[in-house]
Amino acid sequence: MTHSRATPADITHKRILAIAAPIVLSNATVPILGLVDTGVVGQMGEAAPIGAVGIGAVILSAIYWIFGFLRMGTTGLAAQARGAGDLKEGGALLMRGLMIGGAAGLIFILTQWFLFAGAFYLSPASDEVETLARQYMTIRVWGAPATIALFAITGWLIAMEKTRGVLILQLWMNGLNIGLDLFFVLQLGWGVEGVAIATLMAEWSGLALGLYLCRSAFSGNQWRDWARIFDKARLKNMMLVNADIMIRSVVLTGSFTAFLFLGSDFGDVTLAANQVLLQFVEITAYALDGFAFSAEALVGGAVGAGDRRALRRASLMSSQWGLAGAVLLGAVFWFAGPAIIDVMAKAPEVQVAGREYLFWAAILPPISLASYMFDGIFVGATWTREMRNAMLVSVAIYAVSLLLLLPLMGNHGLWVALVVLNIARGATLGWYYPRLEARVGMPV
């Protein structure tokens, strides 16, 4: 059942889990596709195709990610429209997101030569790998409009608490992609181009399925109410929200990139150990996203309805489940971490180094919980300016920590700085939270 308004009585543990569980399961399917893509081209018996698919996928993901803000921005705004009972605005928001996705994708198609040339200038590869990667990307870039539009579709489904639709969408796209990978590459021998065609077909079929899952947004005339869709005030608000999220996300990504680059100064073994342990950090993000998304949907509904008590209850109850998940993850990493490291890295020296720094990866889930949950709360409330400002302050603290700790503690100092970053993210957003709560229900 989808609730049009959030009230304290409506926000239950069952409702939170109904939103979170499909997201956690959906996220669990993401790494599988990458493994299959790598595995099928690996059967060709050459190194270049593996590198080409890997580099091509990373470059396209980085390009598409520029518009990743559409997911969070659409969720917050659409959840508020749902909470306010404004179904017309919910449909209009989806149309704006779809149009932005289509336009952005078309721009990427038209400028692909410059984008790919720039990418290989920054990250050069061998002639063979670059040639194959260009073949891969030249095919896949035609899926850009679908891929970017799917950010908006996913955000809208989360806002409407239809996260089972997100799971269905992810299972369909990844399942079809895997099946076509196996057929095109192993049966037809199409190689790297076969992997690209499989992904392209999965992306466009995913857009078609996504539109079907959002069919309630098209049940009336709101999806073609052009005066509302292009309303200047609403467009400006959407642009401001998305711009803040984009700045915040770019700065956060830069922080993790700095972590990788600085880790390379400590040698190949330490770099490899850090890379293995960062997979634990990625698993944490995928797992806790489900509860953060619950907060986005329920807080957005509460803000739209102007219900402060519902906002507080949504924030507390989704965070309780997030805490349980974070503590469980931390325990799994601590006790099973050595075995996981051994599976992921066969080099004995990397295994030893991984164990040395495992403590930091194990404590990160509970320490990072506040940052994840407040992100979800602030996205739902569309307090994105505060998110941006909090991230800028947090990264400044992170930079100071790196300057002080790296000379004293080496790679341990690098991990401590990452812990400090996540504590700072939670603390800075927590400082804003009382004002957010006090503002809900007040006259604008």
N, C-alpha and C positions, 0 to 999 in steps of 0.2 A: 504493500500500500504506500502511495506517495502522499505525504502530508503537505497541504498548501501553506500552512502556517505552523510555526514552532511555538509551542507553549510548554511551560515546565513539566506538566503532566505527560505530554507527548514524548519527551526526551527520555528514553529508557535505554538500559544496557542492550536490550534486544535490537533496538533501532540502530544504535551505534555499531553493533557487530554486523548488522545487515548491510551497512554502508562499507565498513572496513574490510570484512572478510573477502568479498570479491576482488577488491583492489590488491590485497596481499597475494591472492592466488594469481591474479592477472600479472602482477610484477614478477612472480616466480617463473613465468613462461619466457620472460625477455632474454635471459642468458642462453636459453636452449637454442634459439634461432641462430645466434652467433656461433655456437658450437657446431651446428649442422652446416652453416655456410662454410666454415673453415674446414670441416670434415670432408664435405663432398669435393671441394677443389683440391684437398689434400690427396684424394684418391688419384689425381692426375699424375702424381709422382714427381712433381716439380715444386720448387720453393716459390718461384715468381708469382704464380696464380694466387697462392695463399696471401703473400704480401700485398698483391694488388687489390684483392677483395677487402683485406683489412684496412689498408690506407684509404681506398675509395669510400668505404662505409664510414670511416671516421671523418673524412672531409665533408661528406654530404650531411652527416649528423650535426657537425659543427655549424654548417650553413643553415640548415633547417632550424637548429636550436635558437637562432636569433629571434625567431617568432614563437618560441616556446612560452612566452608570456601569455599568449592567447589562452592557454589552458587555465592558468590561475586567474587571470582577469575575468574570463567568461564565468568561471565557477562562482567567484565572489559576487559579481553583479547579477547573475541569473538567480542565485540563491536568495539575494535580497529582493529581487522582483517577485520570486515565488512567495517569500515571507510576507510581502505586502499585498499578495493576491493579485498582482499585476501580470496576468498571463500574456497580455499583448506585448509588454516590454520583454518578457522572457523569450518570445518568438523573435522579436526584433533583434535582440542581442545575438541570438544564434545566427541570424542572417548577416549581421555585421561581421561576425567572426568568419563565416563562410566566404564572404566577399573579400575580406582581408587576406584569407588563406589563398583564394584563387588568384588575386592580384599579385601577391608576393611570389607564388609559384610561377606565374607567367614571367615575372621579372627575372627570376632565377634561370628559367629556360632561355630567355633572350640574352642573358649576360653570362652564360655558362663558360664560354671560352676564357673570359677575363677572370672569372672566379677560379677555375681550375688552374690556369696559369699562375695566378697569385698563390694558390695553395702549394703548388709544387716548387715555387720560388722559395717559400718559407720552409718547406719540408721536402727537400729534393730526394729522389729515389733513383735507382738504377734505370737505364733506358727501357729495359724489358718490363720492369714493374710499372713504370710510369705509363708505358704504352697500354698495358693491360688494364691499369686502373682508369685510364681515360676512356677506354671502351666500356668499362663497367659503369662509370659515372655518366657518360653520354646517353646511355640507355635509361639509367635510374632517374636522372634529373627530370624526365617527363612525368614522373610521379610527384613532383614537388607540390603542385596545387592540391592534390589529394592529401599528401602527408601533412601539410600545414593546416589545411581545413580540418583535419582530424583532431588537431589540438583543441579547436573550438568545440567540436562535437563531444570530445571526452570531457571537457570542462562543463559543458551544458548537462551531460548525463549525470555527472557527479553532483551538480547543483540541484538537480531534480531527484536526487537520491536513487538513481537508476544505475547503481554500480554493477549490478548483474549484467547490464547491457555492456559496460566497459569490459567485463570478463569475457562475455560472448564475442565481442569485437576482437579482443586480443587473441583468443583461442582460434577464431576463424582465420585471422590474418596470418598468424604464425603457423597454424596447421597447414593452410594452403601453401604458404611459402615453402615450408619444409617438403611437402609432397611434390611441388613443382621443381624444387631444387634436385631432389632425387631423380625425377623423371628427365628433366632437361640435361642434367650433367652426367648422371651415371648411365642412363638409357640412350639418350640422343647424342651425348658427347659434345654438348655445346660449350662446356668449360665456363670461363668467367662470364661470358655473355649470357649463358643459361642462368647463372645465379642472379644476374641483374634483371633479366626478363621475369624470373619468378617473383622477385621482390616488387617489381613494377606492377605486375598483375595483382599481387596481394594488396598493394596500396590502393589501387583504384576499386577493387572489389570491396575493400574495407570501407572506403568512402560511401559506396552504395549501401552497404549494410548499416553503416553509421547513420545515414539519412533515414533509413527505415526505422531504426531504433529511436530516432528523434521525431517520429511522425506526428506525435501529439503537438509539436510546435507548428506544424503545417495544417492543423485541423481547421483553423479559421482563416481569416484574411490577414492576420497580423504579420505573416511572413512576407507579404507584399504591400504592407502599409508604408510606402516609400517616404511619406512625410515624417513618420515616426522614426523609421530606420535612419534617415539622414538628418534628423533633428540636431541642430548645431550644439545645443547644450549637452545632450546625451552623448554625442560623438566626442565632444571635448573631454567629458568626464571619463569615457572609455579610454581615450588616448592618454590622459594623465595617469590613470591607474596602470595601464600597460607599460608606459614609459618608466614609471617608478620600479615596477617589477623587473623590467629588463636591466636597468642599472644595477639593481640589487643582485640579480642573478649573474651578471657579467663580473661583478666584483667578487662574488663568492667563488665562481669558477676560477678566476685569477688566483685566488688564495690556494686552491687545491693544486693548480698548475705550478705555483711557486713551491709548494711542498715537494712535488716530484722533481723539479729542477734542482732545488737545494739538496735533496737527498742524493742526487747523482754525484755530488762532490765528495761523498763518503765512500765511493768505490762501487764496482758492479755488484758485489755480493750484498751490500747494504741496500742498494737501489732495488735489487730483485726482492729482498725481504720486505721492503716497504711496499712494493707493488703487490705482493701476495697479501699483506695485511690490509692494504687499502680495499681489497675485495671484501673483507669483513665490514669495512665502513660502508661499502656500497650495499651489502646485504642489509645492514642496519637501516639505510635510507629506504630501501624497497619495503622492508617490513613495517617501519613506523609510518610510512606514507599513508597506509590505510587508515590509521587513527587520526592523522593530521587532516586527511580528506574528509573524515567524519566531522571534524571540527569545522572545516570550511563550509560544508553544506548546512550544518545545524546552526552555526553561528550566523551565517549569512541569512538564514531564515528568521532567526531571532532579531537580527538588526533590521531586516525589512519589516518585521511586525512591530518593531519598537518595544520589544519585551526584554527588559534587563535581566529578569530572573531566569528566563529561558537561555539567554546568553551565558550567564554564570553556570547554569546546570550543564549546558552543552560543553563548555570549556572544561569543567571539572571532571565530568564523567568520561569524556573522550580521552582526557589526560590520564585518568586512572587506568584505562585499558592500555594506553601507551606505556605507562610505567611498568605494568605487568609484562608487556612484550619486551621492553628494554632490559629489564632485570633478567628475563629468561634468555635473551640473546647474549647478554654479558656472561652469564653462567655457561652457556654452550661454548662460547668462544674460549673461555678460560680452561674448561675441562677437556673439550674436544679439539681445541685449537692446535695442539701439537700434531695430532693425527691429520687434521685438515691441511696443515702446512706441509706435512710429508707427502700428501697426495698431490698437492699443487706444485711442489718443487722437489725434484729428485736430487738436486745437487746437495750433498751433505753440508757444505758450508752455508748455503742459503737456509737450510733447515735449522741450523744452529742459530743463525742471526735472527730468523723469524721467531724462535722461542725467546730470544733475548728481549725483543720489543713487543711480545705478545700482550704483556700487561696493559699497555696503552690502548691497544685495539679492544681489549676486553672491557675496560672501564668506560670507553667512549659511548656505548648505547645509553646507559642511565644518565651519564653526564650531559649527553646531547639532547636528551628528551625535551627539555624546556624549549630549546631552539626550534625543534621540529613542531611541537604543539603550538607554540606561539605563532610560528609561521602560518599554520593552518587557521588559527583564530583571526589573525590580522588579515589574511587573504579573504576570509569570509566576511569580515567587516569592511573590506576594501580600504583599510588604513595603510595604504601602500607607501605613502610619503614617510610615515614613521618606520616602516620596514626598511626603506631605502636608507634613511638616516641612521637607524640602528646598525645596519650592516656596515656602513662607512665607519662608524665609531669602532665597531668590533674588529674590523680589518686593520684599523690603525693600531689597536691594542695588540693584535696578532703580529703586526710588523715590528713593534717595539719588543715583543716577546722573542721574536726570532733574532733580533739584533743582540739582545742580552744573553739568550740561552744557548745559541749555537756555539759561540766560542767556549762556553763553560762546560756544556754537556754533549756536544756533538749530535749524533742522530737521536739520542734520548731527548735532547733539547728541542729538536724538530717536532717530535711527537708531543712533548709538553706544550709547545706553542699551539699545536692543533687542538689540544684539550682546552687551552685558554681561549682560543677562538670560539669554540662551541659554548663554553661557559659565558663568554661575553655576549654572544648572540642571544642566549636565553635571558641574561640579566638586563640587557638594554631594552629588549621588547617587554620584559616584565615591568620595567620602570614606566613604560607607556601604558600598560594594561589598565590600571585604575582609572585613567582618564578616558580610555575607550569605553569601559563599562559605565562610567558616569554619564557619558554622552548619549548612550542608547536610551531612547524614549524621550529625550529632550527636544524641544522645538528647534528646527533648523534655522 
